Amino acid sequence: MKRQLPIYTSILVLLGGSSAFADVPAEQAARLGRDLTPIGAEMAGAGDVPAWTGGLNSPPPGIKFDPKTQQPPNPFPNDKPRYTITAANMAQYADRLDEGQKAMLKRYADFKMPIYESRRTCTTPQYAFAATKNNALVGQLTADGEGVTGGIVGAPFPIPNNAMELIWNEKLRFLTHKATRSYAAAPVQANGTYNLIKIQDEVIYRWGDPTKKSAEELANISLKYISNTIGPPRLAGNVILVHESLNATVEPRKAWAYSPGTRRTRRAPDIAYDNPGFNTDAMSTADSFGGFNGAMDRYNWSVRGRSVKFIPYNSYDLLNAKYADALKPGHLNQDLARYEPHRVWTVEATLRPGQRHIYARRVFHLDEDTYTPTGIEIYDGRGQLWRYQEMHVADFYQVPACFVVAGAVYDLLDGRYLAGGLIGEEVPINFFADELTDDRYTPEALRTLGVR
């Protein structure tokens, strides 16, 4: 079935996933790389949002560093904020603030948003762009919206026609085939106290395997993921393993957990939906890791449109920050934050009748150049804005790949927050971890990793 709906107009409808969508017409796919970027964003600029000119795909002149031992330096060290938004002047910029940002500005007197020049640095390798264009021609959404067929490597739906396709773009956004990372997380109490949690995670991102030709070669597993807690001592040695499904209807996610206390590996079906996320001190849910992950069947999904918002972007100062500098009472250190005007897709998830989730409604603001959910509004069953999840992005231009370098889930009711993805004091992310092999991602292998 060829889709004939005009891009960006007819897609703004609520689709609960009752019918499948197929490849787009060739004349629509031909727009990719012409008036649309290779990933499907608008190429042209408008107002203070610039045109996309290819992104930043190598270290800029004057920037030298060793990516094996150093984090990427700020490529724009001389940039200064054009203005700063506070509670006092937020009404002037209300149309570019999401509801979570407004709530943060109102709740914390010292919360501010320094607004910088917009720089559309995010890009991917050419092989991912080529795959994305092919995905537009062959990618399919299953009838219930819970699976993807045909595509591979790049954004599965660069010319989206409904909310579920946009969320699939979020879930399968670009990452290199194999990667390892060390990072810190911190549940920060209302008074600013915290205990750092050190984690090593790694992934074989099967969807990103450039040798594969289609999703059908993946045996319904989009990625294999390990999270190994290194510290503090009371948590060290706990390991989780996830085999993420490409189609949850065919087979749900498989997950296992290893506990050093029992020295046993067990199935962990609770690593899903609204169960507390691993190492989150119950401040976030399992399906909030990375923005949104897992099955979508508990929500109705709709597109609210596209607009220009201020989003955290080119966050190199947070990327390189010492943790004591980044973690402050109430929120991350906003002196280290950088916000820019960018176009975003806004997608809303509303809990389906008869379904259960502690989040009754979620509103995702997806950067059009990466599909990263840089801001997520989270509402409770009473319709009250409960939590706000923010994800700060930077372009690792040596790869190139855009990645979340710091994130936070703010509890707007009790003043605590969960910081995560902090890498400023860690060894750099290895985006080319070719040493990773499938035999490492088995329940039997977990015990060898969980050593205190």
C-alpha positions as CSV (number, residue, x, y, z in Angstrom):
1,M,0.0,0.0,0.0
2,K,1.5,3.3,-1.0
3,R,1.0,6.3,1.2
4,Q,-0.4,9.4,-0.5
5,L,-0.9,11.6,2.5
6,P,0.8,15.0,2.2
7,I,3.8,15.2,4.5
8,Y,3.4,17.1,7.8
9,T,-0.2,17.9,7.3
10,S,-2.3,14.8,7.0
11,I,-0.1,13.0,9.5
12,L,-1.4,15.0,12.3
13,V,-4.1,12.5,13.2
14,L,-4.6,10.1,16.1
15,L,-3.8,6.5,15.0
16,G,-4.2,3.8,17.6
17,G,-2.3,1.3,15.4
18,S,-5.3,-0.4,13.9
19,S,-3.9,-0.6,10.4
20,A,-0.5,-1.1,8.8
21,F,1.4,1.5,6.9
22,A,3.8,0.8,4.1
23,D,6.6,2.4,2.1
24,V,6.1,6.0,1.0
25,P,5.9,6.9,-2.7
26,A,9.2,7.3,-4.5
27,E,8.5,10.9,-5.2
28,Q,8.2,11.5,-1.5
29,A,11.3,9.6,-0.7
30,A,13.2,11.7,-3.3
31,R,12.8,14.7,-1.0
32,L,15.3,13.2,1.4
33,G,18.6,15.1,0.8
34,R,16.8,17.7,-1.2
35,D,14.3,19.8,0.8
36,L,14.3,17.3,3.7
37,T,17.5,16.3,5.4
38,P,18.6,12.7,5.0
39,I,16.8,11.8,8.2
40,G,13.6,13.6,7.3
41,A,13.9,17.0,9.0
42,E,13.2,20.2,7.2
43,M,16.4,21.3,5.4
44,A,15.6,25.0,5.3
45,G,15.9,27.4,8.1
46,A,13.3,29.9,9.4
47,G,13.8,32.8,11.7
48,D,16.5,31.9,14.3
49,V,16.5,28.2,13.3
50,P,19.2,27.9,10.7
51,A,19.3,25.6,7.6
52,W,20.8,22.2,8.1
53,T,24.1,22.2,6.1
54,G,25.3,18.7,6.8
55,G,26.0,18.9,10.5
56,L,29.4,18.7,12.3
57,N,31.0,15.4,11.1
58,S,34.7,16.0,12.1
59,P,36.6,18.0,14.7
60,P,36.4,21.7,13.6
61,P,39.6,23.7,12.9
62,G,41.6,24.3,16.0
63,I,40.1,21.4,17.9
64,K,42.5,18.5,18.6
65,F,41.8,15.7,21.1
66,D,42.3,12.0,21.5
67,P,38.9,10.3,21.5
68,K,40.3,7.3,23.3
69,T,41.3,9.3,26.3
70,Q,39.4,12.6,26.1
71,Q,35.8,13.8,25.8
72,P,35.1,16.0,22.8
73,P,35.9,19.6,23.5
74,N,33.3,22.3,23.0
75,P,33.6,23.3,19.3
76,F,32.0,26.7,20.1
77,P,34.1,27.9,23.0
78,N,33.4,31.6,22.2
79,D,29.6,31.4,22.1
80,K,27.8,33.4,24.6
81,P,24.1,33.3,25.6
82,R,22.0,35.7,23.5
83,Y,19.6,36.0,26.4
84,T,18.6,34.1,29.5
85,I,15.0,33.1,30.4
86,T,14.0,33.2,34.1
87,A,10.7,33.2,35.9
88,A,10.6,37.0,35.6
89,N,10.6,37.1,31.7
90,M,9.2,33.6,30.8
91,A,5.9,35.0,29.7
92,Q,7.7,36.7,26.8
93,Y,8.9,33.3,25.5
94,A,5.9,31.2,26.5
95,D,5.2,29.8,23.0
96,R,8.7,28.3,22.8
97,L,8.7,26.8,26.3
98,D,7.2,23.4,27.0
99,E,5.1,22.9,30.1
100,G,7.9,21.1,32.0
101,Q,10.2,24.1,31.4
102,K,7.6,26.5,32.6
103,A,7.0,24.4,35.7
104,M,10.8,24.3,36.5
105,L,11.0,28.1,36.1
106,K,8.1,28.6,38.4
107,R,9.2,26.1,41.0
108,Y,12.9,27.1,41.4
109,A,13.9,30.7,41.8
110,D,17.5,29.9,40.5
111,F,16.4,27.9,37.5
112,K,17.2,29.6,34.3
113,M,17.6,28.8,30.6
114,P,20.6,30.4,28.8
115,I,19.6,30.7,25.1
116,Y,22.4,30.4,22.6
117,E,22.7,30.6,18.8
118,S,21.1,27.6,17.2
119,R,23.6,25.3,15.5
120,R,22.2,22.2,13.8
121,T,25.3,20.1,14.4
122,C,23.7,16.6,14.6
123,T,24.5,14.2,11.8
124,T,25.3,10.6,11.1
125,P,27.6,8.6,8.9
126,Q,26.7,8.5,5.2
127,Y,25.8,4.8,5.4
128,A,23.1,5.6,7.9
129,F,21.7,8.3,5.6
130,A,21.6,5.9,2.7
131,A,19.9,3.3,4.8
132,T,17.3,5.9,6.0
133,K,16.4,6.8,2.4
134,N,15.9,3.1,1.6
135,N,13.8,2.7,4.8
136,A,11.4,5.3,3.4
137,L,10.9,3.0,0.4
138,V,10.7,-0.3,2.2
139,G,9.9,0.3,5.9
140,Q,6.7,-1.0,7.3
141,L,4.8,-0.5,10.5
142,T,2.9,-3.6,11.7
143,A,-0.9,-3.5,12.0
144,D,-0.8,-3.0,15.8
145,G,2.1,-0.5,15.6
146,E,4.3,-2.8,17.8
147,G,6.7,-3.8,15.2
148,V,8.9,-2.6,12.2
149,T,9.7,-4.6,9.1
150,G,11.7,-3.9,6.0
151,G,14.0,-1.2,7.2
152,I,17.4,-1.3,8.9
153,V,20.2,0.9,10.4
154,G,18.7,4.4,9.9
155,A,15.5,6.1,11.0
156,P,12.8,3.6,10.1
157,F,10.2,6.2,9.1
158,P,12.0,9.4,7.9
159,I,8.7,10.6,6.3
160,P,6.4,9.8,9.2
161,N,2.6,9.5,8.9
162,N,1.6,8.9,12.5
163,A,2.7,9.1,16.1
164,M,3.8,5.5,16.4
165,E,6.2,5.9,13.5
166,L,7.7,8.9,15.2
167,I,8.2,7.0,18.4
168,W,9.8,4.2,16.5
169,N,12.2,6.8,15.1
170,E,12.9,7.7,18.7
171,K,13.4,4.1,19.8
172,L,15.7,3.3,16.9
173,R,17.5,6.5,16.6
174,F,21.1,6.3,15.3
175,L,23.8,4.5,17.3
176,T,26.8,2.7,16.1
177,H,26.7,-1.0,15.9
178,K,28.7,-1.7,19.1
179,A,29.4,0.7,21.9
180,T,30.6,0.7,25.5
181,R,30.1,3.5,28.1
182,S,30.9,4.3,31.7
183,Y,28.6,6.8,33.3
184,A,27.4,8.1,36.6
185,A,23.9,8.5,38.0
186,A,22.7,10.3,41.1
187,P,19.4,10.4,42.9
188,V,19.6,13.9,44.3
189,Q,17.5,14.7,47.4
190,A,15.7,18.0,47.8
191,N,18.5,19.3,50.0
192,G,21.1,18.6,47.4
193,T,22.6,15.5,48.9
194,Y,23.3,12.5,46.7
195,N,25.3,9.3,46.4
196,L,26.9,8.6,43.0
197,I,26.2,5.4,41.3
198,K,28.8,4.2,38.8
199,I,27.6,2.1,35.9
200,Q,29.2,0.4,32.9
201,D,26.9,-0.4,30.0
202,E,27.4,-1.8,26.6
203,V,25.3,-2.6,23.6
204,I,25.3,-4.6,20.4
205,Y,22.9,-2.5,18.5
206,R,21.7,-5.0,15.9
207,W,19.4,-2.4,14.2
208,G,22.6,-0.4,13.5
209,D,24.6,-3.3,12.0
210,P,25.7,-1.9,8.6
211,T,26.1,-5.4,7.2
212,K,22.4,-6.2,7.6
213,K,20.0,-5.6,4.7
214,S,16.6,-5.6,6.5
215,A,14.9,-6.0,9.8
216,E,14.0,-9.6,9.0
217,E,17.7,-10.6,9.5
218,L,17.6,-9.6,13.1
219,A,15.6,-12.5,14.5
220,N,13.3,-10.0,16.2
221,I,16.1,-8.6,18.4
222,S,16.9,-4.9,17.9
223,L,19.6,-4.7,20.5
224,K,21.4,-6.7,23.2
225,Y,22.2,-4.6,26.2
226,I,24.1,-5.1,29.5
227,S,24.2,-2.7,32.5
228,N,26.8,-3.5,35.1
229,T,26.8,-1.5,38.4
230,I,30.3,-0.8,39.6
231,G,29.6,1.3,42.7
232,P,28.9,2.1,45.4
233,P,29.9,-1.2,47.1
234,R,26.4,-2.0,48.3
235,L,25.1,-2.0,44.7
236,A,28.3,-3.3,42.9
237,G,28.0,-6.5,41.0
238,N,24.3,-6.2,40.1
239,V,24.0,-6.8,36.3
240,I,21.0,-6.7,34.0
241,L,20.8,-8.1,30.5
242,V,18.2,-7.2,27.9
243,H,17.3,-8.6,24.5
244,E,15.0,-5.9,23.1
245,S,12.3,-7.1,20.7
246,L,11.7,-5.4,17.4
247,N,8.1,-6.7,17.5
248,A,6.8,-7.1,21.0
249,T,3.6,-8.8,19.7
250,V,5.7,-11.6,18.2
251,E,7.7,-11.9,21.4
252,P,8.0,-9.5,24.3
253,R,11.4,-8.2,25.6
254,K,13.6,-10.7,27.4
255,A,15.5,-9.6,30.4
256,W,17.6,-11.2,33.1
257,A,19.2,-9.9,36.3
258,Y,22.2,-11.2,38.2
259,S,22.5,-10.5,42.0
260,P,25.9,-11.0,43.7
261,G,24.1,-11.6,47.0
262,T,22.5,-14.8,45.7
263,R,25.0,-15.5,42.9
264,R,22.0,-16.3,40.7
265,T,20.7,-15.1,37.4
266,R,17.0,-14.9,37.1
267,R,14.5,-13.8,34.5
268,A,13.4,-10.2,35.1
269,P,10.0,-9.5,33.4
270,D,9.6,-6.5,35.6
271,I,12.2,-4.6,33.6
272,A,9.3,-3.1,31.6
273,Y,6.5,-0.6,31.7
274,D,6.1,1.4,34.9
275,N,8.2,-0.8,37.2
276,P,11.0,1.2,38.8
277,G,14.0,1.6,36.6
278,F,17.3,0.0,37.4
279,N,19.4,2.3,39.7
280,T,16.8,5.1,39.8
281,D,15.8,5.0,43.5
282,A,12.2,4.7,42.1
283,M,12.4,8.2,40.6
284,S,11.8,6.8,37.0
285,T,10.2,3.9,35.3
286,A,11.8,1.1,33.3
287,D,10.2,2.4,30.1
288,S,11.6,5.9,30.5
289,F,15.2,4.9,30.0
290,G,16.5,6.7,27.0
291,G,13.2,8.7,26.8
292,F,10.8,5.8,25.9
293,N,11.5,2.2,25.3
294,G,9.6,-1.1,25.0
295,A,6.0,-1.9,24.1
296,M,3.6,1.0,23.3
297,D,0.4,-1.0,23.8
298,R,-0.7,0.8,27.1
299,Y,-1.2,4.2,25.4
300,N,-3.0,5.8,22.6
301,W,-0.6,7.9,20.6
302,S,-1.2,11.1,18.7
303,V,0.8,13.9,17.0
304,R,0.2,17.3,18.4
305,G,2.3,19.0,15.6
306,R,5.6,20.6,15.0
307,S,6.9,23.9,16.5
308,V,10.0,25.7,17.5
309,K,11.0,25.1,21.1
310,F,14.1,25.9,23.2
311,I,15.8,22.5,23.7
312,P,19.1,21.4,25.4
313,Y,21.5,21.1,22.6
314,N,25.3,21.2,22.0
315,S,25.7,20.5,25.7
316,Y,29.5,20.3,25.8
317,D,29.9,22.1,29.1
318,L,27.7,19.5,30.8
319,L,29.4,16.7,28.9
320,N,32.8,17.8,30.3
321,A,31.7,18.9,33.8
322,K,32.9,17.5,37.1
323,Y,30.0,15.9,38.9
324,A,30.2,18.2,41.9
325,D,29.8,21.1,39.5
326,A,26.9,19.6,37.6
327,L,24.8,18.4,40.5
328,K,23.0,21.1,42.5
329,P,20.0,21.2,44.8
330,G,16.7,21.1,42.8
331,H,18.2,20.7,39.3
332,L,21.4,20.4,37.3
333,N,23.7,23.4,37.2
334,Q,22.0,25.7,34.7
335,D,25.2,27.7,34.3
336,L,26.5,24.6,32.4
337,A,23.3,24.2,30.3
338,R,22.9,25.4,26.7
339,Y,19.5,25.8,25.1
340,E,18.8,26.6,21.4
341,P,15.8,27.1,19.3
342,H,15.1,24.0,17.2
343,R,12.0,22.5,15.5
344,V,10.5,19.6,17.4
345,W,7.8,17.1,16.8
346,T,5.4,16.9,19.8
347,V,3.8,13.5,20.4
348,E,1.3,12.7,23.1
349,A,0.7,9.3,24.8
350,T,-2.6,9.0,26.7
351,L,-3.3,5.9,28.8
352,R,-5.8,3.6,27.2
353,P,-9.0,2.7,29.0
354,G,-8.5,-0.4,31.1
355,Q,-4.7,-0.2,31.0
356,R,-2.5,0.5,34.0
357,H,0.5,2.8,34.2
358,I,1.6,5.3,36.9
359,Y,2.0,7.8,34.1
360,A,-1.5,8.7,32.7
361,R,-0.2,11.0,30.1
362,R,3.2,11.7,28.5
363,V,4.2,14.5,26.1
364,F,7.4,14.0,24.1
365,H,9.2,16.8,22.3
366,L,11.4,15.1,19.7
367,D,14.2,17.1,18.1
368,E,13.6,16.9,14.3
369,D,17.3,16.3,13.5
370,T,17.7,13.2,15.7
371,Y,14.3,12.2,17.1
372,T,15.8,12.5,20.6
373,P,13.1,13.4,23.2
374,T,14.9,16.4,24.7
375,G,11.9,17.2,26.9
376,I,9.2,14.9,28.3
377,E,6.2,16.1,30.3
378,I,4.9,13.4,32.6
379,Y,1.4,13.5,34.2
380,D,-0.2,11.5,37.0
381,G,-3.6,10.0,37.2
382,R,-5.1,13.3,38.4
383,G,-3.9,15.1,35.4
384,Q,-1.2,16.9,37.4
385,L,2.3,17.5,35.9
386,W,4.3,15.2,38.1
387,R,7.7,14.8,36.5
388,Y,9.7,16.4,33.8
389,Q,12.4,14.5,32.0
390,E,15.1,16.5,30.2
391,M,17.9,15.1,28.0
392,H,20.9,17.2,27.0
393,V,22.4,16.3,23.6
394,A,25.9,16.8,22.1
395,D,27.3,15.8,18.7
396,F,30.3,13.4,19.0
397,Y,31.7,14.8,15.8
398,Q,34.5,12.3,15.6
399,V,32.0,9.5,14.9
400,P,29.7,11.4,14.0
401,A,26.8,10.7,16.3
402,C,24.5,12.7,18.5
403,F,24.1,11.3,22.0
404,V,22.6,12.2,25.3
405,V,25.4,13.4,27.6
406,A,23.4,14.3,30.7
407,G,19.8,13.8,31.7
408,A,17.5,14.4,34.6
409,V,14.0,13.3,35.7
410,Y,12.7,16.1,38.0
411,D,10.0,15.4,40.5
412,L,8.0,18.6,40.5
413,L,6.1,17.6,43.6
414,D,8.8,16.7,46.2
415,G,11.8,18.5,44.8
416,R,14.0,15.5,44.2
417,Y,15.6,14.6,40.9
418,L,17.4,11.7,39.2
419,A,20.5,12.7,37.2
420,G,21.9,10.2,34.7
421,G,24.2,9.7,31.8
422,L,26.9,11.9,33.3
423,I,30.3,11.1,31.6
424,G,32.6,14.1,32.4
425,E,34.8,12.1,34.8
426,E,34.7,8.8,32.9
427,V,36.7,7.2,30.1
428,P,35.2,8.3,26.8
429,I,32.4,6.3,25.1
430,N,33.8,3.7,22.7
431,F,31.5,3.9,19.7
432,F,33.5,1.3,17.9
433,A,33.6,-1.6,20.4
434,D,34.3,-4.3,17.9
435,E,35.4,-6.7,20.6
436,L,31.8,-7.2,21.8
437,T,30.4,-10.6,20.7
438,D,27.0,-12.3,21.0
439,D,28.3,-14.9,23.4
440,R,28.7,-12.2,26.1
441,Y,25.0,-11.4,26.0
442,T,23.6,-14.6,27.5
443,P,22.2,-15.3,31.0
444,E,25.0,-17.8,31.6
445,A,27.6,-15.1,31.0
446,L,26.2,-12.6,33.5
447,R,27.8,-14.2,36.5
448,T,31.2,-13.6,35.2
449,L,30.5,-9.9,34.9
450,G,28.9,-9.4,38.4
451,V,32.1,-9.4,40.4
452,R,32.4,-7.0,43.4
